[in-house]
């Protein structure tokens, strides 16, 4: 293969890797389809009936997707425990098939137990899901006591084939998953830098479109960073290695986002706020032509392309002088060396390129380790100093024990409340479903069950029920077409079923409606295989789905309801608490106080913000009737994302204090930190429906607060200036939260902040 062909293949693979971080969706689809294929092959060799083939395929699917544990040993234990649970579930389903009342009562008890078992973690969730789904399989294939021996064999084969595919054919270990996530992060980082180059070169009228791409790439990079956070503990050798990788990923994300803001600022006729990259559909700042001067503009384009080259480096252990030379030149900008003449905004861009190059070097050292040592002979003084700083940071890593959060009990515990709600909703679905069909009533129960999965408020259940109904209606149309095309061709039907299953798992994290579409299309094919297909059956599927969704919503509204506003307020309070922790600890360390595990605190903030983002989806969904509320929710989340970015940047800078020669503590920063944390406390009190003790403090800029007379003006590119910039943006962001949340402000005018 030629070099050009390899580069093209690499670009295509990068795009796919970036679209599916860690290849998690691809692996889930391949693993499930592989387990079903192997099960069908074994059962076909055993000469089983089509009914047993369908039961085996459905069981293999359940046994594969239900297990979500990350450790291989844990997966094996759960799979081994799942087989007796499945055998018990299908036995009870067969024995209670003719006993309507007893069967319905047991089904409700099974549903309660399956949902309640989520409190026991991934293993409890998996076993509960296996029990429920296999009982559903018994209803689907109309299992009886006489068919149990054959079904026992079918289930055993399905679990065995699932184990073979999981552990031998498509093996999955935490280390491999984390390695693929790192590759996805690199690919998304390369995409973001490519869009930044487009922003620099874009014509004035094209800037808004490029800005949309920049927003999307920034959000996707942050998503990849969060996914890496969730795999660090299992995928690294020890806690210090996990903390090191987390820090390097955070550094790279912060540096790339900062570069984007500064490039946008250089292209705009006015100062650009960081929220521009976080608020969807925000108006683009008034652009201007990129008149940087011919030499400076050419140099910036050259350096951005060089930065992109560092990110997309094809082979980790490349040798030679070209890339180290490029990296050394970019690192020099951190030390004010070789900065082209230009406006302060333009010079900030070059400094940001240097910081990004340093972050990429740190990420490479954390990932590749000793394989990068061959480049040291080409190091410039700036590169050698960066390596020394990285080594000092690695030595100074120390974790702190976290405080255990208060555990809720009784009906306040989410799993208990959800179990009661699902049980009540399922009872309603059984009664209503029996009126629609005495044979297909379980579809209503299944819909009621799934709309409660991974939801925590009434609004989330409503949106999920709506999406399932839309996907089901479209799936019925596809099912009619596919059933007509398949006819009596059994193996063609099974092949299409496998395609639908792959589509179901590949699209599940992206769109619940798409997943429901593939599920319903698959069911149409399964009914064809069982010779029970008819248009009436698929129409009944829509009716049962609508009934199940309605029963789930009724139960969520009337039984121990969690209002969406209450849920979002809880998550908002958590985000504010985590934001306060990061800001106070970072400012304390920057002021000369005790060191803290800022990386861990920033990680908690990101996790809490991701939970808030999920909880506000019902408010921001297009079907949400209150448009003003939808805009307010988006604005608040965007402001918090901006505050979180600046808080992460503060934490990353504060982490350098113990080991860096260029970052020194300044006791004056404590004053600025007190004002910001005071304002956060007032907003948090308002969110908790408490009377705020005072009003939001605003007015003088952070820089003027720190000016005690006789101090030199801070250089525009200095680390101290950057700390002030992040503190100022944090201060403005927190004050900006006060108005939509109804917190009183003081009457003083907000001062002018330092330039970005």
MARGUMAR-71889 format. One record per residue: x, y, z of N, C-alpha, C, O in turn. Coordinates in steps of 0.05 Angstrom, whole numbers, plus 5000, padded with zeros to 4 digits. Each point is the difference from the previous one (the first is absolute). Layout:
N
XYZXYZXYZXYZ
...
This chain:
756
501749765000498350245000501850255000501950025016
497450174966501650244999499650185024498149965015
503850244988499750185023497550164998498650055021
500650034955497650164997497549845007498250105013
501849644979497749835007499949955030497850005011
504549985002500049965029498950255014498549985019
502350254971499050255013497050034996498550085018
500549844958497150024995498549805018498050085011
503049684991498849805018500050105028498149965015
504150174993500250105028497950225005498850015021
500950174959498050215003497249895002498450095017
500949714967497449875001499649875027497950035012
504149834997499849865026499850205023498549965019
502950274979499850205020497150115002499050055022
499849994955497250105000498249805014498250085016
502149674977498349805013500649975030498149995016
504450014991500849985028498950245016499149975023
500950274965499050235013497049995003498950105020
499749784961497149995001499049795020497850015010
503949794996499349785019502349975020501649824997
498650365023502349995018500449735013498149895011
504350014987500649745012498849774985500349775008
498450284969498649804984498149845018499549774995
499350375025498349865019497449904986499149785005
499850394978497549924986500649784980498449814998
503850214988500749794980500549745014499049794991
502550215031500649755014497549885012499649755000
498650425011497549895011498349874978498949785005
501050344972498549894978501249744990498649804996
504050205000501449764990499849775020499549774993
500850295033499949805021497249875001499849755002
498250414996497249895002499449844975498949785002
501750334975499449864975501649744999499049794991
503650225017501649765000498949785018500049774993
499050315031498949815019497549874988499549765002
498850404984497649894988500749814977498849794997
503150304987500849834977501049735009499249794990
502550215030501149755010497849835013500049754996
498250375018497749855011498349884979499349765002
500150394977498349894978501549774986498749804993
503950225004501549794987500049745016499649794989
500850245037500149765017497249875001499849764998
498150415006497349895002499249874973498649805000
502250324978499449884974501349734997498849824989
503750155020501349744999498649805018500049764994
498850335028498549825017497249944990498649835011
500650304967497549944988497650105015497849884999
502450345015497850115016497950144981500650054977
497150005034497950124985500550304997501750125013
496650014970500350294996499350155026501250205006
496949695009499250135026502450015018500550205013
501049584989502449995017502250184989501650115015
498649914958501950184988499550295009501850155007
495649934992499250275009500650045029501150205008
498249605009500550025029503050025005500950165017
500749684969502950015003501250274992501750105014
497350004963501150264991499350225020501750175006
495949845004499250215020501549975026500850205012
499749554996501549965025502950074997501250135018
500049804960502850084995500350314999501950105011
496150034978500050295000499950115028501550185007
496749715009499750105028502649945016500950175014
500149594983502449925016502450174992501950025016
498150094961502350164991499750295008501850125012
495950014983499850285005499450075029500550225009
498549595007499350065027502550045018499950155019
502349734974502450015016501750244993501050014977
499250185041501450254995502550045018501150224999
499649585016502450035017502550034983500249904978
501750255033502450064985502249795003501449954981
498849935043502149805005499149734988497749925002
504249944985499449754987499149795021498149854995
503250145028499249815021497150055009498549815003
500850445001497350065008497949924978497949915007
502950134968498249924978499549705001497749914996
504449935008499849715001498249915023498449824996
501950305027498449925023497150074995498249835005
501250404985497250084995498849824978497749935003
503850004977499049834979499449725011497949884993
503850025025499549745012497650015018498449805000
501150415015497750035017497450054983497849935009
502650184968497750064983498649754989497650014996
503949785000498749754988497949895019497849954991
502849995035497949905017497750205003497749915003
502850344997497850205001498349974976497550015002
503749964974498549974975498349745000497750004992
503649785018498549755001497650025019497949894994
502550245028497850035019497850174988497649945003
503150284983498050184989498449864978497650035000
503749824983498549874978498349775011497849944989
503149935033498449795012497550115012497849894996
502450335019497750125012498150114979497649995002
503650124976498350104978498449774988497650044993
503749735003498549774988497949895019497849934991
502950055034498149885020497650185005497849915005
502650364993497950195006498650094975498350185001
502349704976498950094975497049984999498650174989
500349625023497149955000498650115024497549995002
504050125017498850115025500250304998502050135007
495849994983500150284993500550185025501950164999
496649815022500350175023502749965013501450195006
499349564999502549945013502350094983502050115010
497849854964502150094982500450305000502250105000
495550055000500250295000501250105026501750195000
497549695023501050095026503049955001501650165009
499349604982502849945000501650194982502250095007
496649974970501450184981500550275013502150124997
495949985017500350265014502249985021501650185003
498449605013502049965020502849984988502050115010
498149764967502649974986501050274991502350065001
495850114988500850264991501050175024502050144997
496649855025500950155024502949915008501750165005
498749584996502649895008502250084980502250065007
497149934967502050064979500950295002502350064996
495850125009500750295002501450055027502050155001
497049735021501250055026502949905001501750115014
498949684970502749885001502150194988502449955003
496850274985502050204990501650125022502250104996
496849905028501450115023502649855006501850105014
498449664975502449835005502150034978501749834997
498150384987502050064980499649864974497849914994
504350074990499849884973499149715001498549924982
502449935038499249725001497149975006498649844987
500450315033497249985006498250094977498049884994
502950344992498550094976499949794979497949954988
504449925007500149794978498249765007498649914983
501650005041498449765008497050074999498449834991
500950405018497250084999499050024971497849924994
503950194989499250034972499849734986498249954985
503649865022499949734989497449865008498749884984
500750145042497549885010497550104986498349844992
501550435006497750114987499849924970497949924991
504350124995500049964971499549704993498649944980
502649885035499649714994497149925006498849844986
500050285035497249955006498350104976498149874992
502750364997498750114977500349814976498149964984
504349915013500449814978498149775003498949904980
500650005045498149785004497250084990498649834990
500650425015497450094990500050024970498049944987
504250155001500150054972499849744984498749984979
502749805031500049754986497849815011499949764992
498450345026497949845012501149745012499149784993
502850255025501249765013498049855017498350135013
502049614987498349835017501849805015502449984994
496549885026501649815015501249794983502249915005
496450004974501049794983502450094983501649834991
498650435004502250104983502450085016502050094989
497949895038502250105017502649864995502150134999
498049604998502749874995501450124976502450065001
496149974977501350124976500850295004502150084990
496350075025500750285006502450025019501650184997
498649635022502450005017502549974984502050145004
497949674976502349964983500650254984502350084996
495550044993500350254984501350225016501850134990
497349925034501150215017502949955008501750185000
498949565006502849935006501950064977502150105003
497049824973501650054976500350304996502250094993
495750065010500150294996502050135019501650174992
498349765034501950115019502949914994501850165003
498549594989502749914993501150144976502350085000
496149964980500950154976500650295007501950124989
496450005028500650275008502750025014501550194996
499149615021502650005014502349974980502150145002
497649694978502149954980500650264985502350074996
495650064995500450244984501150235018501850144991
497249885033500950225018503049975008501450205000
499449565006502749965011502049904979502450015006
496749904971502049894980499850134973502150084989
495549965001499750104972500350315000501550114984
496950025033500250305002500650075029498350115014
504249834994500750055028500050305006500750174983
498649895042500050285008501250025028499049885019
503150274983501350055026500050305005500050164981
500149925044500150295006502450144987499850234992
502549635007502350124988499650064970500850214990
498049594996499650044971497950234996500450164982
497549845034498050214997501250275005499550194984
502149845037501250265006502050084978500150234993
501349574995501950074978498450114976500950194987
496849695007498450104978498850275006499750174982
499649875043498950275008502150214997499550234992
503049705015502250204997500350064970500550234993
499349574990500350054972497750174989500450174983
497249795028497750164992500450295009499350194986
501849855038500550275010502050134981499750244994
502449624998502050124982498750074973500550214989
497749615001498750064975498250245002499850174982
498749865040498350235004501650255004499150224992
503149765021501850235004501050094973500150244995
500649584987500950074973497850134985500550204985
497049715018497750134986499650285010499550184984
500849865042499750275011502150194989499450234993
503149685006502150174990499550064970500650224991
498549584994499350054972497950214997500250174982
497749835035498050204999501050285008499150204990
502949805028501250265007501650114977500050244996
501249594988501450094976498050114980500450214987
497349665011497850104982499150275009499450184984
500449865043499150255011501950224992499250234993
503449725008502050204993499850074970500350244993
499149574990500050054971497350074989499850084977
498149905039497350044990499550284991500950195012
497549834967499150274992498050105020498949855016
500750414984498350135021497249875001499049955022
499850004955497349894999499949715009497849905007
504549964993500049725008500649955029499949785010
500850445005500849965028497849885017500649825016
496850264981497949875017499949704996499649855019
500650054956499949714995502449865013499749795013
502750334984502449885012499850005030500949825013
497850394998499750025029498249775010500549895021
497450044964498349775007501749745001499749845019
502050134961501849765000501950015024500549795012
500450444995501850035022498649935027501149865017
496450234986498549935024499649705002500449885021
498850004956499549725000502649845007499949815015
502350274973502549865005500950035029501149815012
498550434999500750055028498449825018501149885019
496350104976498249835017500849714997499949855019
500850064957500749724995502649935014500449785010
501550414990502549965014499549965030501249835013
497150344998499449985029498549735006500549885020
497850034961498749755004502049775001499849825017
502250194965502149795001501550015025500849795011
499850455000501550025025498349885023501249875017
496250184983498349885021500049704998500049865021
499950034955500049714997502649885010500049785011
502250364984502649905011499950005030501149825013
497850394999499750015029498749765012500849895020
497150014966498549775010501449744998499249805011
503150194974501549754996502750005012501549814997
499250415017502850035009500749795022502149884998
496250085022500749835022500549724992501949875009
496450024973500349724991502149974979501249784997
499350434987501749974976502950085004501649984982
499150105043502850075005501149835022498549875015
504150124988501349815018499750085029499949835018
499950434988499650095028498850285000499550124979
499949985045498650255003501750234990499050194989
503749805015501750224991500050024970500150224989
500049554997499950004971497350114990500050154980
497849785033497450114993499950305003499050144983
502149965040500050295005501750144980499350224991
503049665002501850134980498650024973500150224988
498749575003498650014974497750205000499650154981
498949855041497850185003501050294998498750174987
503549895026501150274999500950084972499550224991
501849594995500950064973497750044981500150184982
497849665020497750044983498750275006499250144981
500549935045498950265007501750234989498950194990
503749785012501850224989499550034970499850234991
500149554995499650024971497350124993499950164981
498049765033497450114994499950305006498950154984
502249935039499950285007501650174980499150214992
503349695001501750154981498650034973500250224988
498649575003498650014973497650195001499650154981
498949845041497750185002500950295002498850184987
503349875028501050275003501050114973499550234993
501849604992501050084973497650084983500250204985
497749655016497650064984498850275007499350164982
500549905044498950265009501850234991499050204990
503649775012501850214992500150054970500250234991
499649554994499850044971497450144992500050174982
497949765031497450134995500250295008498950184986
502449885036500350275009501750164980499450244995
502649644993501750144980498450054974500750194986
497349645008498550044976497650185004498650054980
500850045044497550155006500650295004502250085008
495850084987500350295003499750095028500650235007
498449595011499850075029500949765016500549784989
499850265037500949785017497949775000497650055001
503449714998498349764999499949875027502149955012
495550004998499849865026500249704996499249894979
501949975040500349714998497449854996499949794988
497950335022497449874997499249964971498349834994
502950324988499449974972500549724990498649904982
503349965030500649724992498249805014500149764994
498250335025498449815016497050034997498549825007
500650414983497250054997499049924972500850144981
497549655017499149934973498450224987498550155013
501949894961498650204985500550285009498450184993
503749865022500750285008500950154975501349894982
497950375017500850154976503150034998501350045021
499749934955502950024997500850295004498650194992
503849855020501050275003500550134973500449864980
499550405019500350144975502849954989502050095012
498349774966502649934990501350234985498750184990
503949805007501550184983501949844984500749785007
500350344972501949864983502649965016500850175016
500549604979502449935015502450164990501549914984
498750355026502250174991502150015023500050185016
501749624984502049975020502750114991501950015016
498350084960502650044988500949754986499649785010
501650254967500649774983501849805014499449764999
502750345013501949825013498849855024500249765003
498450405014498849885024497849804993499849795012
498550294969497949824992501049744988499049785006
503150244977501249764988501349825022499749764999
501650375020501349855022497949865017500449775008
497350364998498049875016498749764986499649795012
499950244962499049774985502049775000499249775003
503350304992502149805000500149855027500249765001
499650395021500349885026497549845008500349795013
497450294978497649845005500149744985499249795011
501850214965500349764985502149825013499849755000
502350375010502149855015498849875025500649775006
497750385008498749895023498249764993499949805014
498750234964498349784990501749764993499249785005
503250264984501849784994500849865025500249755000
500350405022500849875025497849825011500549795011
497050304985497749855010499649744984499449795011
500850234962499449774983502449834994499949844981
502250195034502449844996499349714997498749885017
502250004960499049744992501049785018498449825007
504250174999501149775014501150115027501650194999
497749695024500950115025503050015004501050195012
500549624976502850005005501650104975502249894994
496750314992501550134978502650115011500250095023
501849904960502650115007500750214979498750024980
503450135025500950214982499750275012499150035023
501750174961500250275011497650184993499750215012
498749714968498050184989497950085021499750235007
499049575005497950065019501150125026498850195010
503449715001501150135024500850294994499650185017
501449884959500650284993497550175000500150225010
497849684977497550155000499050055028499250225007
500849575009499150025028501750205016498950175015
503749824981501750195015499450294992500050185017
499549874957499450274992497450105012499850235009
498249604992497450085012500350045030498750185011
502849655002500450035029501450265007499650105022
501950014960501450255005498150235005500850195013
496849794975498150225004499150035030499350215008
500949575007499350025028502050185015499250135020
503249884970502150165013500450274986502050135003
495949954981500150264986502250014979500950224993
500149554998502149994980498849974972498449834994
502550354989499249984972497250104994498949934979
499950215040497250104995500050214978501550205001
497049754978499850204978498850265010498550015019
502150214967498850255007497150004992499349904979
499050215038497250014994498550115024501150095020
496249914977498350095022500249825024500949774997
498450325027499949835024498349754996500849785009
497050254977498249774995501449794983499749765005
501850334975501449824982502349865015500449764997
501150395020502149875015499049805020501349805006
496350255005498749815018499649734985500249795012
499150234962499649754985502649844998500049765003
502250374992502649864999500749885027501049775001
498550385021500549885026498349755005500949815012
496550214979498249775004500949764983499749785009
501550274967501149784984502349875016500249765000
501550405013502149895016499049835023501149795006
496850315008498849855022498849744990500249795013
498650224963498849754989502249804993499749765004
502550344985502349824994501049875026500749765000
499450395022500949895025498149785010500849795010
496650274987498049815009500149744984499749785011
500850244963500349774983502449835008500049765000
502250385006502449865009499449855026500849775003
497950365016499349875025498249764996500349795013
497750244969498349774994501549774988499549775006
502350294976501649794988501749865020500349755000
500950405018501749885021498349825018501049785008
496650304999498349845017499149754987499649795013
499950224960499049774986502249814990499849765004
502350364984502149844988502449945018501449814996
498950365025502149955019502850004988500850194987
500649595017502849984992500450014970502250054991
495749904994500350004971500650274989500950034977
498750185039500550274991502850095008500950224992
500649625023502650095010502050054978501950155004
497849724973501950044979500050284989502050094988
495950075017499950274990501450205018500550234992
500449685032501250185019502650134989500750225007
500749634976502550104990499650254982501950154996
495649894994499550234983498750235016499350204988
500349775038498650195016501450275001502450025002
495950194995501050275005499850055031498949835014
502250394996499850065028497150015010499349915022
498950204961497250015008498849725001498449955019
502249884963499049735000501149845024498549865014
504150184992501149865023498750105026499649845018
499950424984498750115024497249895003499149945022
499550034956497349885001500149715010498349925016
503649934974500349725010500650005030498949835014
502850354995500650005028497550075017499649895021
498850294969497550075014498149765001498849955021
501049914957498349764999501049795020498349885014
504250084987501149805019499550095029499449835017
501050434989499550095027497049975007499449935023
498850134958497249965006499349715005498549945018
502749884967499549725003500949905028498649845013
503750264996501049925027498250115022499649875020
499350374975498450135022497149905001498550095018
500849734964497249915000499349865027501549825008
496450255004499149885025497050025000498850214995
499949575012497049995001499050055029501449955019
496350164982498750055026497549835001498549974980
500949925044497649845004497550184997499950225011
498149684976497550154997498149945023500049785011
498450424995498049955020497749854988499250054978
499849765038497749854990497550175001499450145019
499149854959497550154999497949865016500049765002
498250405008497849895016498249834983499150084979
500449675029498449824985497150035007499350005024
499050024956497150025005498949735006501049804991
496950205025498749745008497150014995498850214993
499949555009497249984997499150094972501349954980
496350175020498950094974501550234988499550084977
502350055039501750214988502249894983501150144983
499549605020502149884984499049984971497849894996
503750204984499050004972499149734990498049984987
503549805020499349744990497349905012498449884986
501250185040497549925012497650154988498049884993
502450385004497850164988499449914972497749974992
504449994992499649914972498649734999498349954983
502549875036498749735000497150025006498449864988
500850315031497150045006498650124976497849914993
503450294995498750134977499749814976497849984989
504349865005499849824978497949785006498549924982
501449995042498149795008497150104996498349864989
501250385021497350114997499350044970497949934991
504050194994499650044972499649744985498349994982
503249805025499749744987497349875006498849884983
500350165042497349895007497950134983498249874990
502050405006498150134982500349904972498049974986
504549995005500549914972498949724996498949934979
501349895042498949734997497050014997498849874982
499950295034497050024999499250114973498349894986
502950345006499350124974500849824977498549994980
503849895022500949834978498249754996499749924977
499249975045498249784997497550084985498849834985
500350425018497750094985500650024970498349954983
504150135011500850024972500549734987499249954977
502249875038500749744989500649815024501750075016
497049714984500649805022502649854995501049865017
500250174959502449864993502550184997502249915005
497450344988502350194996500150225021501350204996
497449775027499950215020502750075011500550225010
501449594988502650055012501650224986501950105011
497349974965501450234986499650265016501850165002
495849875009499550245016501750005025501150215008
499349565004501649985024502950054993501450145015
499649764963502750054991500650294996502050115008
496150034979500350294995500150155027501750185003
496549755015500050135026502749965014501050185014
500149584983502649945013502250174988501550125015
498749894959502350134987499950305003502150135000
495549995002500050295003501050095027500750235003
499549595016501150065026503049955001501450105019
499749764962502949945000501650264996499550154981
502549895037501850234997498650275000500950194987
496849825027498650265003499750065030500049825017
499850444989499950085028498050215006499850105022
498549974958498050215005497649954982500249854980
497650285026497649974984500450094971499149884981
502450355017500550104973501649814983499449974976
502649905035501649814985498449764991500349904978
497850015039498349784993498150084978499549844981
499450405020498350104979501450014973498949914980
503550205020501550024975500749724989499949954976
500949875042500849734991497549854989500349864980
497450175033497649884989499350114973499249844982
501150425014499450124974501949894979499149934978
503450055028502049904981499549714993500349924977
498949925043499549724994497649974982499949834982
498050335022497649994984500750074971499149874981
502450355015500850084973501649794986499549934977
502549965037501649794989498449754993500549874980
497550065037498349774995498350034975499849824984
499050425013498450054977501649974974499149874981
503250255019501849984976500949714996500349914978
500349955045500849724998497949824989500649804986
496950265020497749844989500050024969499649804986
500850445005500050044970502349844988499649864980
502850155033502249844990499549705003500749844982
498050085040499449725004498249894979500349774991
497750385001498249924978501549954974499649804987
502150395007501649974975501949765001500249854981
501250125041501949785003498649735000500949814987
496950175027498549745001499149924973500049774993
499150434991499149944973502349914982499649834983
502750295021502349934984501249735007501049864983
498850065043501249755009498449764991501149804991
496350215013498349784993500649765018500050025024
500649754964500649755015503049945001500749775006
501050424989502949955000501050045029500650235008
499649555006500750015029502750135005500250185016
501949734970502650105006500450294990501650145012
497049944968500150284992498750175022501050225006
496949685006498750155022501950025023500250215013
501249574994502050015022502250204994501050145017
499949874957502150194993499150295004501550165010
496049894982499050275004499550065030500450235009
498949575006499750035029502750095012500250175017
502049704974502750075010500750284993501250155016
498149944959500650274993498450205017501150205008
496449734998498450185018501250015028500050215013
501049564997501249995026502550175001500550155019
501149824960502550175000499250304999501250165015
496949914968499150274999498950105027500350235008
498349595006498850065026502250085020499850205014
502349644988502150055019501950224991501150155017
499349894957501750214990498850275004501450205004
495949824994498750265002498950065028499150225005
500949585013498750045026501050245015498450165010
504349894992500950245015499450264985500050215013
499449784961499650244985497150084999499450245003
498849574993497250074997498249775009500249774990
498250285031498249805009497849944980499149774998
500150434987498049954979501149814978498549824991
504050225001501249824980500249715011499449814986
501350175039500249735012497349875000499849764994
498150395013497249895000499249924972498549804996
502450354984499449934972501149734993498649834989
504050135018501249744993498849775016499749784990
499550275035498749795016497449914988499549774997
498950434995497449934988500249874973498649814994
503350284990500549874974500949715004499249824985
502550145035500949735007497749825008499849774993
498350345023497849845010498249914977498949785000
500850404980498449924977501249764986498649824991
504150175008501349774987499849755018499649784989
500550265038499749775017497249884999499749755000
498350424998497349904997499749844973498549814999
502950294981500049854974501249735004499049804989
503250185026501349745005498249815015500049764996
498450355023498349845016497349954987498249885012
501550224963497549974986497650125014497749904998
502850325016497850145014499950294990498750175013
502549894965500150274990497450084987498849844985
500350405020497850124985500150305005501250095019
497550064964500050295004498650075026500850205013
497149654994498650055025501949985024499750155019
502149664980501949965022501850245003500550095023
500450024955501850245002498450255008501150175014
496449854977498450225010499549985030500050195014
499549564994499749955029502550085015499950095023
502449874965502550075012500150315006500950085021
498150084960499850295005498150065023500750165017
497049714983498150055021501149925027499750155020
501549624982501149915025502350195009500350055024
501350044957502250185007498950275011501050105020
497050014967498850245009498849965028500250185017
498549604987498849945026502249975022499750115021
502449754973502249965019501350265007500650055024
499950124956501250265005498150175018500950145018
496549864976498150155016499949905028499950165019
500149584985500049895028502550075015499950075024
502449934962502450085013499950305009500950075022
498150104960499850285007498150055023500550165017
497249704982498050035022501349925027499750135020
501749644980501349915025502150205009500350055024
501250064956502150195008498950265011501250135017
496449954974498750255009498649965027500150185016
498749594988498349965023501349855023499350045023
502749804972501349835020502850105006501849984983
498650145041502650095008501450164978502349944993
496450274997501150134976502550175007500350105022
501549914959502350185001499650204977500549934977
498750315030499650204979502750074987502150005012
497750074962502450064985501450255013502450005002
496050195006501250245013501549935025502150115006
496749705010501349925025502649854994502150055013
497849784967502449854992502250194990502449975008
496950224975502050194989501150185023502450064999
495950015020501050165022502049855017502150115009
497449634995501949835015502749994985502150045012
497849914962502449984984501550274999502450015001
496050214997501250264999501450065027502250115000
496649825022501250045026502749845002501950105011
498149664978502449845000502250134984502350015008
497050094968502050134983501150255014502550044999
495850125013501050235014501949935023502050135005
497349655010501849915022502749914989502050075011
497949784967502649914988501550244988502550005002
496150194987501450234989501450165022502250094998
496449945025501150145023502549855010502050135007
497849614994502449845009502450054983502250045010
497449954963502350044982501150285003502550035001
495850174999500950285001501550055026502250115000
496649815022501250075026502749855003501950125010
498249634982502549855003502150104981502450025007
496950064969501950104980501150275009502450055000
495850135009500950265009501749985025502050145003
497349675015501649965024502949914992501950105012
498349724969502749914992501550224985502450025003
496150144980501350224986500850225020501850174993
496949845030500750215020502149915020500850155018
500249604978502149905018499049825021501549935018
496049984980498949825020500749714995501749944983
497049885032500649724998499249884973498050094988
503549715003499449874975497649815003499749885021
498850094958497749825000500049854973501450074982
497049725017499849844976498050154981497649924999
503450284987498250164984499049854975497850064991
503749764999499149844977497549845007498149994985
501949895039497749855009497650185004497749934993
502750315018497850195004498950094973497550024997
504250034984499150094974498549774986498050054986
502949705019498649774988497249985012498149944985
501650105041497350005012498250224989497649954996
503650284999498450224988499049924973497750054993
504049844990499249924973497849795001498150014985
502149805034498049795002497350125008497949934989
502250255031497550135009498750164978497650004997
504150144988498950174978498849824978498050084988
503249695007498949824980497349895010498149974984
501649985042497449915011497950224997497749954993
503150305012498250224997499150034971497650054994
504349924988499350024971498049794993498150064984
502149705026498149794994497350065013497949954987
502150165037497450055014498450224987497650025003
503850164983498650234987499049934972498750174987
501949595003499249944973496950014996499150094979
499349825041497150044996499250294997498050064986
503450125027499450294998500850124974498850194990
503349704998501150114975499149854975500750074978
497749725026499149844977498050164984498550165011
501549804962498150164983497149985008498450184994
500849595018497149975007499450155026497650025007
504450085008499550155024498350254994500850164982
496949885031498250224992500950285008499350194987
502349835034500850265010502650094987502249925009
497650254971502350084985502050175016502449964999
496550225018501750175016501649835020502450055005
496249755006501449835019502249844986502149955012
497449964964502049854984502550184995502249905003
497350354990502350184995501550055026502550025000
496150015022501350055026501749775008502350035010
496749724987501549765007502549984983502249945011
497750124964502349994983502150215008502449955001
496650285006501850225008501449935026502450055002
496249845017501249935026502149794996502250025012
497149774973502049784995502450114986502349925006
497350254974502350114985501750175019502549994998
496350175019501550165019501749825019502350065006
496449735003501449825018502349854985502149955012
497549984963502249884985502350204997502349925001
497050334995502150204998501550035027502550015000
496050005022501250015026501849765005502150025012
496949744980501549765004502650004985502149915009
497850204966502550024984502050185015502449925002
496850315007501950185014500949885027502350045008
495949815005500849875025502149784995501949975015
497749874963502049804993502750134993502149905006
497750334980502550144993501450105025502549985001
496050135018501250085025501349775014502350025010
496349754991501149765013502549914986502049925014
498050084960502449914985502450185006502249915002
497350365000502150185006501049975029502450015005
495749955013500749975028501749755005501749995017
497749804967501649755003502950044993501749855009
498950374976502850054993501650135022502550005000
496150125020501450155020502249855014502250115003
497349645006502249865015502449934984502249975011
497550014962502249894984501150184979502149954989
496450275004500850174978501750235009499750115022
502249974961501650245005498750254990500950225007
497149754976498750244988497450085014498950214994
500149625024497450065014500650025029500949815013
498650424998500550055029497450085014498250124987
501549815038497750075016499850305005502150135002
495549975000499550285005497750025020497749944994
503050155031498050015022497750184994497949975012
502450234969497850184994497749874987497750105000
502749664988497949874985497849905019497749964992
502950005034498049905019497650195001497849915004
502650354994497950205001498049954977497650005005
503449964971498349954977498549745004497649984993
503749825017498749745004497750025020498049874997
502350305024497950025020497550124988497849925006
502550284976497650124988498649794982497549995001
503949864984498849814982498549785016497849934994
503649965026498749795016497650105015498149865004
502150395006497750135013497650014981497749935008
502750154968497850024980498949724994497649974997
504149835000499149734995498349905023497949884996
502950185029498449925023497250135000498049865007
501850394985497450134999498249874979497649965005
503649984972498449884979499149725008497749924995
504149935018499349735010497850015020498249835000
501850375018497950035019497350054987497949905008
502150274971497650054985498949754986497649955000
504249894990499249754987498749815020498249854994
502850155031498949835021497550125013499149905020
499950324969497650145011500550115027498250015017
504350074989500750135025500250304995500550094977
499250065043500250294998503050084997501549955019
499350174958502850074998500950215021498650195005
503749765007501050185020501750224987502550005001
496150194987501450224987499350004970498249874991
503350294994499650034971502749934986502150015011
497649934963502349944984501850254999499150224994
503549735011501950224999501250024972500949804989
498950445000501250054974501250285000499850145021
501349954957501150265000502850014989500549954976
501450105042502850034991501049744988499349785009
502450254970501149764987501949865019501050125019
499649634976501849855017502850135000501350015021
499650084955502650124999500250255018502050045013
495950124987500150245016499849945030501150145016
497649644991499949915028502749935010500650045024
501049854959502749905008502150225000502249975010
497150264978502050224998500250145026498250165007
503949795008500350135026502050244998500950105020
499749984956501850234996502949924997500949835015
500550294967502849954997500849754985502349944998
495749924992500649754986500350054970498650174989
503149684998500350034972497549894986498749825010
500750294966497849894984500949734990502249964990
495949845013500749734992500349984970498250104986
503949775004500249964971497649844989498949835014
500350244962497649884988500249704998498049865003
504450024993500249724996500949855024500549754999
499850385024501149875024498049815012497650024995
503449795021498349805013498150155020497749935003
503450275011498450155019497750144986497850015011
502750104966497850134985497949794992497650065001
503349714991498149794993498249925023497649954997
503750035027498449945024497950215005497749945006
503150314991498050225003497849984979497750055006
503049884970498049984979498049795007497650044997
503349725012498249795007498350085024497649945001
503650195019498550095023497850204992497850005010
503050194972498150204991497749874985497650075005
503049744977497849864986498249845019497649994996
503749895024498449855020498250195015497649945004
503550295004498450205014497650094984497850025010
502750044964497950094982497949774996497650054999
503449714998498149774995498249955024497649964997
503650055027498449965024498050225004497649955007
503250304988498150235002497849964979497750075005
503149834971498049964979497949795008497850014989
502949805028498049805009497950125018497849895002
502850345011498250115020497450094988497949945011
502150194966497650114989497949784993497850025009
502949774974498049804994499149845024497849885000
503850105021499349855024498750175022499349905021
500450364973498650185018501450075026498850045020
503949984979501650075023500450314999500850104979
498750045043500450304999502950074996501849875010
498650354975502750114995500350275014498050135005
504549945001500550265010499650214978500049924977
499850335030499450204981502550104985499750174982
502649735025502450104987500349894972499149784993
502150384990500549914972502349814999501950025015
497849804966502249804996502250144985499650134980
502949845030502350144988500949874974499049784993
502850354994501149894975502049795006501850045017
498049734970501849785005502550024982499950134980
502249745028502450004983499549864974498249834999
503350234980499549884974500649705001501649915017
497149944965500549714999502749944989500749764997
